[in-house]
Amino acid sequence: MSTLNLVAPLAGWATRLEEVPDPAFAQKMVGDGIAVDPTSSELRAPCDGVVVSVHASRHACTLRARTGAEILLHIGIDTVNLRGEGFTVRVSEGQQVKAGEPLISFDMDLLARRARSLLTAMVVVNAEGYTVTGRHQDRPVSVGDALLVVEGGAASAEESSEGDTAERAVRLLIPNGLHARPAAVFSRHARMHPGAVRVANGARIANGKSVVALMGLGAQHGDTLTISVQGTEAGQRLQALVDLVASGLGDPIRPIAETPAPAPQKGPAPVSLTPFAAGTPALFKGTPAAPGIAVGNAVRVVETQVELSQRGQGLAEEQRRLAEALTGVRQDIEVMIEREGTAGSARTEIFRAHLVLLDDPDLNEAAGESLSAGHSAEWAWRSAIETHVGMLERLENTLLAERGGDLRDIGRRVIALLTGQGASRVPTDLPPNAILVADELLPSDLAAVPAGRLAALCTAHGGPTSHVAILAAGLGIPAVVAAGDGALRVPHGAPLIVDGERGEVHVHPSAALQEATLRSLAERAARREAHLAKAHEGCHTVDGTRIEVFANLGRPGDAAAAAAQGAEGCGLLRSEFLFLERATEPSEAEQADQYQRIAEGLKGRPLVIRTLDVGGDKPLAYMPLPREENPVLGLRGVRVSLRHPDMLRTQLRAILRVKPEGVCRVLVPMVTSAHELRAVRVMLEEERRAMGVSTPVALGAMIEVPVAAMLSDRLAEEADFLSIGTNDLTQYGLAMDRGNPHVAAQLDGLHPGLLRLVARTVEGARKHERPVAVCGGIASDSRAAPLLIGLGVNELSVSPAVIPGLKAFIRTLSMSQCAEVARKALELESGDEVRALVTSTWPGL
């Protein structure tokens, strides 16, 4: 009997599987395991193993451990409904992983708003052979902490092959396809039958008793599943399973439309397509894949079919040739990755994925079998690639089909080395403003394109999440994909306008349209350059009121980029990046080093550091806190710091060590009373005197709860400045938990009631001549800027990217007009009315 120790795949609170608000998990239909309420946003491998499958919606994956146990990791509940939005997969099927390696990253804020729950399940799905014998639950965990012990059991019983065989086809009517919950329902009923149960979806066949195998079918809404049952009473068992699928397997069903839309054409286009006539303007549409607009000339990219010899020159020789070609391609990719360095993260990540595909065991096994049959290396490799691409395309799943492009890419690169052909179809001598037009483009087509030559991309096929689309966005060039026959009718050299925002392509546009587009592009670029050129200057309204524009930062690497965009300092450094996802508290020296790096990146500009803002909703492994029914209203912010004063003092000392003295300011989160601020002030002054720091350090209070806004005059008496965190102020002011998907969409930072709290805060601060900043989300909204300024806010702390444009807009405002519009906004009833007022006053917004 083997023992498998599974560690926590993410940080958070470990809890019983029965707490998951989904009967498939809570009733252990999927399998036995544990759940984690996450505080980190990256799912990591709980053990060494191989990636068996990644769900098409990217919210779940399955690993097979070396013991044979299959572990399903499922992020959140009902996250399949997001259809991949908010998830980034870091691995591919068949990839070997080590414990702790990243599997899937996810946008925790998006999931908190739109999913039913963030509880993430870790479940042993082949429970017939394995048993969970130990759990570490009802406690906080960090990534890598011990979580489950799984013992290997006896092999599962042999399936009966005696008796009849029955087979039926049934349409799958579940909108989100065969994901974990319905797969678990089916497998549970299938396991009640002693005989074999098989489910086929196209060419894929799965064991009907395996949740993982069923999910691996990639079955989507409208697919036809063929169920076969073998053994005694096969017909009766089959009927029950067919009825189960037809009823939705516990999920709601959506009937198939009587006249379904035609499926997009796959494969090469007909050669009889008539090119667009020269001199006659034409327009066709596709799918926007990378934003921007470009004017240029078409460069047709055509696939050249190379005649391959099927017969090899002997097994050993062909094995050698294929091995050398694979090594050559691997070396080429590694050189490219090394050349890119850290600057081309999107490109390097894509080509690292290609390295993984080169080592895919199924792919290499298929090629090896073909070599053993006497085929040449190039024939064997192409056959293996085409087989696997066909499997993905038959799934009729967009994300998996787009992964087929990466398979075709490495297939072509290897065959190019074997046959002596060039790997890229794109000419190296591209003319300026070239727009590549093709049936489909692959990553290697763009790998060697000279910088500055490429204006845009347009393809007949492909998708907006394909790797080529990602590369285009990273290069800053517009792209339109899935344009169908329109793209294939574009002649070489034709003038084009590609609009990657609308998904439109103009062929042979009129001279007037070209000139207007070029003029618009020039004006847009000039505005950006003009805004950036003045972004480093101080910001004043037209009547001379000084408004400081700072940046919100989350880690050291953000500081220099923010300064380059014209940030006058950092108005909010979220220091949690130092404390989360680790097993021990960061030392004073470690904190001081990170703060110093940020200060140097800002080149002497002010740095406002928010003290640790964690609590019941974001527990730390090294900070024992009670579990709370409603952590949003419990121990968090300054309440936690005052409960653990040693940790707070360590952070204050680290801030005091930053040079030059006085560059840092301290911001205290979740303040509700003056005595909390006084307690922090006492500690700060004691540590400052003990360290011999002569320069006083400004201490500020975050206004995040309504009572703090109402008592702003009392807080301003103790604080040196106030900073309004509109994200929390909005949820507390409107009594809507921003983590609750049922109400989060109604959160509105421009609600007149929230604006009144801002006005009250400014009013209280003025009594003591204290400045007021806004560091919450609405500060980055240009529609909010005139209102906040009109209410008397002195500083906006925003996302770095918006700084140049925001400064330029503020310089067009007058205080008198801002004050008048803000006064009117306070009398309105809704945020929508406030927005209408602002846009009618400043139509350019």
N, C-alpha and C positions, 0 to 999 in steps of 0.2 A: 504494500500500500504506500503510495507517494503522498508527500505533504507539500502544499503550495501556500506560500505566504503572500497575500495581496496587500499592497500599501495604498494609502489614500491617493487617488488620482487628481485631487484638487484640495485646496484649503477650505475649511468651513466647519460646520457642526455635523458630526456623524450621528445618524439616527436610525431607528428601526425601519425596515422596509414597509412595515404596516402603516407608517406615517405618510407614505406617498399617496397623494390624492388621485389614484388611478387603480381600479380593482385588478387590472392585469398584473401590476407590481405588488400591490398591497396584499392580494390573495395568493401571491407567489405562483401565478399561472405561468409567468415568463421563466421563473426559477427563483432560487434562494439567494439572498445576498444582503445588501445594506444600502443606505442612501446617505448622501451628503448635501446639506444646504450650503451652497458654495459662497465663498468670499473672494475667490480667485477666478479669473476668467480664461484659464487655459487648462483643458483636460489633458492629463499626462498618463502614460502607461503605468498600470499598477503592478506589472511584472514583466519579465522578459517573455517574448513570444513573437508571433507573426500576426499581422493584420488580416483577419479572415474576410471582413467586409466593412465597407463604409456605406451607411444608408444614403440614398439619393438626396435626401433633404439635409444631409450633413450634420444632423443632430445626434447621431449615434454611430458607434462602431463596435466591432467584436474582435477580440484577440483570442488566439489559441495559445495557451501556455505550453511549456515544454512537457508538462505532465499529461497534456491532452485536454485539460479543462478549457471550456470555451466561456469567455467572460464578455458579457454585453455591458457596455457603458452607454447610458442613455441620459442626455443632458436635458433636464426640465421635463415638464409634462405638457402635452399637446403642442410641443415645439415643432412637430412635423408640419403643422399648419403654416409655419413660416416659410416653407419650401426653400430652405437653404439660406434665407436672409439672416444676417447676423452671425453666420458660422464660417470659419475658414479652416479647411482640412489641411493638416500638416503631413499626412502620410498617405500612402496608396495601398490598395489591396495587394497582399503578398509580401509586403515589406516587413523585414525583421526589425523589431524595436527592443530597446532595453528599458528596464524600469525607470520611470522618471522622464522619458523622452516625450516631447509634445505630440499630441494626437490631433486635437481640435481646439482652436481658439474661438471664443464667442463674445459677442457684445452683451455684457451683463445688463446694461441699462435698457437696451432694446428688448431683451428677453423678459426683464422685470415688468416692462410695460405691456407686453403683448402675449406672454405665455401664462398658462394657468398657475404654474409653479416653477421655481428654479431647482427644486429637489432633483438631484442627479443620482440615478440608480446604478449600482454595480452588482451584476447578477450572474451567477453561474447557470448557464442555460442548458447544458447537457447534464442535468441533475441525475439522470438515471445511472451515471457512472461516478458521480462525485458528490460529496456531502460537505456542507459548511459546518465546521466543528468549533469555530471560535470567532467571536466578534468583539471589536472595540467600538462601542457606540455610546450615545448620550454624553458626548464630550466634544470639545473643539479638537480639530486635527489640522495639521499642516501637510503639505504635499510630501509624501514619502513616509508618513507615520504608518505603523502597523494598523491594519483595518480588519482583514478577514483571514481565517485559516481554512483551507480547503483540503480535505483528504480524498484521495482516489479510492473509489469503491470497486466492487466487482464489475466486470464487463456487463453491458446490458444484455438482456435475454435475446436469444436468437429469434428473429421474426419467422413466423410460420409461413412457409411457401406452399402449404397444402391447401386444397380446396379450389374454389372458383376464382376467376379474375374478372373484375368489372371495371369499366372505364366510362367516364362522362365528361363532357365539356360544360363549363359554366362561366358566365361573364362576371368579372369583378367590378362592382359598382361603388366601391369605397372611394371618395374623392381624393384621399391622400395615399392611396395605394396600400400595399401589403407591408405596413410598418410594424413596429414591435407589438403593439397591443393586439391587432387582429391576427398576427402571426402566432402569438401565444395562445389565443383562443383556439385556432385551428389545430395547433400541435397538441394541445391538451386533449382535445376530442380524438385526434388521430391516435394518440398513445393508448387510448382505451381499447383499440383493436389489436389483437395479437399478431396479425399479419402485416405485410408490407404496405405502406401508403406512400405513393409518389405523386408529386404535383409538377406539371410541366407548364412553362410559359415560353412559347416558341421553342427554341432549341435548348433552353435551360431546363434541367430536371432536378428537383430537390426532394430530399427525404421529408415527407409531410410531418414527421414527428420532431423535426429540428427547427427551432425558432430561427436560428442563424441561417440555415439553408433556405428557409422560406423567404426571409428578408432579402437574401442574395438573389432571388429570382428577379428582383427589380420590377415586380408587377405593379402597374399603374392603373388608374381608373380607365375602364373600358377594355382592358386586356382579357383575353379568353384563357382560362386556366383549364388544363386537362388533368383530372384527378383519376388515378387508378388505385384500386384496392385489391389485395390478394389475400386469400384465406377463406375460412369458413364464414358464411353469411356475408360475403363480399358485397352483394347487391344491396342488402339492407344498410350496411355500414356506409357504402358509397352514397346512397340517397341522403343519409343524415348529414354527410359532409357537404354535399352539393347544396342542400337546403341551408346549411350554415353559411356558406359563402354567399348564396343568393340573398340572404337576409342581412348581410353586411358584417358578420363576425363581431357584432357589438358596436360597430361604427355606423353612423348614418349613411344611407345610400343616396346616390344621385343618378337618376336614370340617364341612359345614353340618349343624346339628342337624335331626333329622327333623321335629320340631314346633317351629319357631322361635317366639319370643315375638312377640306382635303388636306392630307398630310403633305408636309414639305417634300419636295423632290430630293432624293439622295442620289449620290453617285454623279458621274459626268453628265453634263448637259448635252442635249441634242446638238449635233454639229450643224443642223440646218437653220439655226437662229440667224435672223437677218440683222446685221449691225445697224446701229442708229445712223441715219443719213447725215452726212457732213453738212453743216450749215443750217440744220433744222433743230431748233431747241427741243429738248425732251427732258422729262422728269420721271424718276422712279424712286421708290421708297424701300427702305430696309429697316433694320433695328439699330438704334443708337448704341454704340459700344464704347466710344471714347469721345469726350466733349470737344468742342471747338469747330471752327469753320476754316476751310482751306480752299485756295484757288490754285490750280495747276494743270498738268497734262498727264493723261493716262499712260502708264507703263504696264502692258499686259504681261502677266506671269502665267506661263503655260507649262503644264506637266508634260515632260517628255518620257514616253514609254520606252524603257530599255529592254531589248530582247535578252532574256536570261536563258542560259543553258540549264536544262533540267538534270541531265546526267552529270554526276560528279566524277572525280578522278581517284576515287577510293576514299574510304571512311576516314583514315588517319589524315590524309591530305586536306580533305574538306573541313575536318574538325580544326586543323591548324589554321586554315584560311579564315574561318569564322572567328576563331579566338583572336587572331591578329586584328581583324577588322573591328571587333568589339573593343579591344584594347585601344586601337587607334582613335575611335570615336570617343571613348572615355577620356583619353588624354586631351583631345581637342576641347571637350567640354570643360575639363578641369582647368585648362589654360585660360579659357574664356572667363570662368568664374574667378580665377586668381587675378586676371586683368581688371575685372569689374571692381574687385574689392568690396568695401562696404557701401559704396555709392550707389551701386545698382542692385538693391536688395530684391526688387521684383524680378529682374532678369535672372539673378543668381538663384533665387528660390525655384524658378521654373526649370532652369537647367539642372539643378540638383535633383529635381523630380525625374528628369530624363536619365540621370545616372542610376536612380533607383529602378527605372523601367529596364535599363540594360541588364540589370541583375535579376529581373523577375523570374522566379523559378518555373512558373507555368510556361512562360514564353520560351525560355531556354530548353525546357523539356520537350516542348512541341518541335522546336527546331532540331533538337538532337534525334528525335524519332524520325524526322524526315531525312536527316543525314544517314541514319542507319538503313533507311530504305534505298540508299544509293543516289540520293539527290545531291546537287551541288550546294555549296554554302549559301549562295545568293537566292537560289530557289527555296531552300529550306527556311531561310530567314523571312523571305517575303510571304511564304505560306503561313508561317506562324503568326506574323503580324496581321495578315488579312483575316485569319481565323479569329483572332482576339478582337480586332476592330469590328468584325461582323457581329460578334457576341454583344458588344456594347451597343451597336446601332440597333440591333433587334429589340433592345430593351425599350426603345422609344422614350428614353429619359434624356433630357437636354444635357444635364451636367455630365452624365456618363458618356454620352455621345461625343461631347466636346473633349473628353479625355482621350477619345480615339484619335484625335488630331495629334496628340503627343506620341501615341504609338506609331502612327504613320510617319511622323517626323524622324524618330530614331530608326525606323525601318528604312527610310530613304537614305539616311546618313550612312548606315552600315552598308547598304547595297552600293552606294556611291564609291565607297572605299574598295569594295570587292570588284567593282567593274571599272574603276578608274575614272568615274564621272565626277562632276562638281557637286558638292552637297547642297549648295544654295541655288535656287532657280532665279534669283534676283541678280541682274547684272551689276558688277562692281562699279561701272562707270555711269551711274544714274545721273540724269540731267537734274538741274535745280528744280525744286517744286514738283518733284515726281509724285504721282498718285498711283500706288500699286493697285491693280485691278485683277482679281483672280477668282477662280471657282472657290478656292480655299487657300489661305495662307497658313504657314506653319512657323513655329518659333525660329527654326534655323534659317528661314528666309530673311529674317530681320537681324540675325546675329552679326552679320558683317556689313550692314548698310552704313555707308559713311555718314558721319554726323552732319546734320543740317541739310541733307539732300531730300529727305522724305517729307512730303507735305501732308499726306493722308493715306488711308487704306479703304478699299471697298471690296467686299467679297460676296459671292452668290450664296455661300453657305457659311457654316460656323455660327457661333453664338456670342452674346455679350459677356459671358463669363469665361470664354476660352482664353488660353494663355496668350494668344496673339492680341486679343483685346486688352488684356492686362499690360502687355508690353507696349502697345500703342499709347495707353493712358500714361504709362511711366515715361514714355518719350515725349509726351505732350503733343501728340498728333491726333487729329480727329479720325474716327473710324466708324464706318457703317457696314454692318454684316447682315447675313441672311436676306440679301436683296434679290435673290432669285435670278430669273432670266435677264432682268434689266442689267445686272452687272456683266453678264456674259455677252451682251450685245454692244458693250462699249469698245470701240475700235482703238487700236494702239495710237497714241499721240493725240487723242481727242481732248479738247479743253474741258475741264470739269470744275464744278463747285461741289465740295463735299461738306454737308452740314451734319456734324456728329451729334448735335443737340436735338435736331428734329428727325434725324434718320433719313435725310433727303439727299439725292445726288442729281445735280443738273448737268446734262450732257449738251455740249455745244451751246452754252449759255450765250445770250446776246451780249454784245459789247457793253451795253448800258448796265446789264445785271452784273457783269464782271467788274466793271468800274465801281458800281455802287457797293459791291461786296468788299472789294479791296479797300475802298474808302472807309467803310465801316470797320474793317479789321485794323486799318491804320489808326483810326480814331480810338478804337478800344485799346490798342497797344500803347498809343500815345498817352491815354488817360492813365493806364497802369504805370507807365514809366514816369509820368508827371507826379502821380500820387507817391510812387516810391522815392522819387527824387526829393520830395519835400517831407517824406515820412519821418526823417530824423530831426526835423525842426519842431519847436514847441507848437502846441495847438491852442489857438484862440478863436473865439467866435468873432464875427465881423465887428462887434462893438467892444472887443478887447477882453472878454472874460476868459481866463486861463482854465483850460480843461486838460487834465493829464490823462494820457492813454497808456495803460500798463498792459501786461500780458499775464494770462493764467498759465502756469507751468506744472508739469507732472513729474519731471525727472531732469537730470543734468543736461542731457543732449538737446533739450528744447531751448536752452537759454540763448545760445549764440544765434540760432535761427530767429528767435523773437527779436533780438537786438537788431538783426539785419533788416527786419520788417519795420523798424522804427519804434519799437517798444521803449517807453521811457523808464521802464523798470518792470519788476514782477509784482503784481498786486495780489497774487495768491499762489503760493507754492504749496501744493498738496503733499505734505511730508510723509503721507502713508506709504509711498513707494519704498521707503526705507524699512518699514515695519512689517508689511504683509508678506505672505508666502515664504516664511522662514521659520526655523525651529527655535531660534534664540533672539533676544532683544539686540538691536544694533548697538554697538559700543559708542561712547562719546566721540572717540577718535574717528570711527567710521562715519558717523553723522557729520562731524565737522568737516571731514574731507569732501563729502558730497555737497554740502552747503557752500564750501569754498569754491568748488568747481563751478557751481551755478553763479556765484557772485562774480567770478572771473569772466564767465561767458557774458554777463551783463555789463562788464567793463565799468564797474563803479556805480552803476545805477541802483536805485533802491531795490531791496529784496524783502518782500513781506512773506514771512514763513508762518504758515498756520500750524499750530501745535497739533499733535497727534489727534486725529478725528476718527476714532474707532469706537466700537461698543458692541451691544448685543447683536446688531445686524452684521457686524464685521469682527468676529472674535479673533483673538490672537492666541496661538498655541501656548505661548509663554505667559499669558495673562489670564488667569482663571476668573471668569465672570459668570454670574448665574444666567441660565437660559431664560428668556423672557417671552411672554405671550405676544407682546407688541414691542419689539425692540426699537422701533422708530420713536416710541414715547418713553424709552427707558434709559439705560446707562449708555451714554454716548457723549462725545465731545469733551468739554471741560469737566463733566461729571466723572468721567473715567480718569482723567488726569489728576483730579483732586483725590480720587480714591487710591491712586498709585503715584504719590508725590515723588518718589525716588526716580521713576521713569521720566516724569516731567522735568525734574531738576537736571537729569542727564541731558535731555534735549535742550534745555535753556543754556546749559554750559557749552554745548556744541555750537549753538547759535552765537554765543558771546565770543567764541574763538575765531570767528570769521573776520578777516581783514579786508579793507580798513575798518576800524571801529566805527560803529554807527551806521554802516551800510545796511544792516539787517533791522527789520522791524518784526515784532511778534504779534500774531493775530490769534485770538482765542476763540474757538468754535463753540456754538450752542450755548452762549451766555444768556442767562435769564434774570440775573440779579447782580447788583453792584458788589455784593460780598464775594461772589465767585471771582470777579476781576481783581478785587483787592487781595484775595488769597494768592493769585498768580503773581500780582505785582510784588508782594512781599518776597516770594521765592526768587523772582527775577532780580530784585535789588540785593538780596542776600548773596546770591551767586555772583553778581557783578562786583560787589565789594570784595568778596573772597578771592576773585580772580584778578583784582587790581585793574579792572576795566574802568577808565575814567569817563568815557563818553556815555551819556544816558542812552537807553534803548527805548524807542517808542513802543507802546503797548496798545493794541487795538482790540475791539470787541466785534465779533460777527453778529449781525442782526439777522437771525434766522427764524425766530419765533415771534408771533404777534406781541407777546408781552414785552419782549425786548424793544420792539418799535415803540410801544406805548410808554415805556420807561426810558426812552432814549436820553432824556435830559439827565436822569440819575446816572446812567451808564457813561454819558459824555463827561460827567464830573470826574469820573475815575479813569477814563480812557483818554489816550492821546489822539485817537481817530476811531471812526466807525466804518465798517465795511458790510454792506448788505449782501447776503447770500440769497438771491432770489429763488433759487431752486427749492431749498427747504422752506423759505418763507411762503412760497406759493402753496406747497403741500400742506403746511400747517394752517395757513390762512384760509384755504378753501376746504380743509378737512378731507383731503384726498391723498391717500398714500400713493406716491409716485411709483411704488413697486406693485401696486394692485392693477392688473390689466383691465379691470372692469371700469375704473374711473380715471386711470392715468391719462387717457386721451383728452380728458376735459380740463386738465391742468392748463392754466393760462396766466402767464406772468404779466400780461397787460390788462388783467381784470381791474376795473376801477377800484375795487376794494384793496387790491395789492398796491396800486399806485398811491392810495391814501396812506397806507402803512409806510411807504417810502417818504411821502410828504411829512408824516409825523416824525419819522426818524431825523430828517433834515431839520425840522423845527426844533427838536430837542437838542441836536448838536450845536445849532447856532447860539443857543443860550450860553455855551461855553467856548464858542469860536473853534469848534472842532471840525475838521474836514470829514466829508462823507464820500465813500467810494461804493460802487456797485461791482461785485465780482461774479455775480451769477450769470446764468445763461442769457438773460435778456439784454445784458450789456453789449453782447455781440450782434444784436439785432438793430440794424440802422433805423427801423421804425420806432424803436424804444429810445434811441439816443436823444432826440429833441425833447421828449417828455421828461427823461431823467435830468437832463440839463436844466430844463425849465423848472423843475421842482427843487433845484439847488444842489444837485450832486456835483462834486468837484473832480471826481476821478472815475474812469471806466476801465475795468480790467477785463480783457477780452481774449478770444482766440487769436494767436499771432497773425494768421493769414488775413484777417479782416482789418488789421491796423492801418495800412496805408489808405485804403478807401474810406474808412471811418473818420480818420483825421481830415481828409479832404472834405468830407460832407460837413463835419462840425465847423470847418472854417467858412462855410456858406450860411451858417445859422446866426440869427440875432437873438440875444437873451430875451428881449421884449416879446418877440413872436413865440419863442419856446415857452415862456412863462404863460402867455395867454392861451396857447393850445393845451398846455398841461392843466391849467385851471378848468378849461372846458372838459377835458378828459375825466377829471375827477367827478363830474356830474353825470356821466353816462352810466349805462346799465350793464354793458358787456364788453369783453375784450374785442369782439368783432367791431362794435361801434367805435371803439378807440382807434383801431387800425384804419377804419374808413375815414375818421377825422384826420389822422396823420397823412394818409396818402392823398387826401383832397387838398391838404395844405402844401405838401411837398410831392407833386405828381411824379417826380422822377424816381421815387422809391419803388 
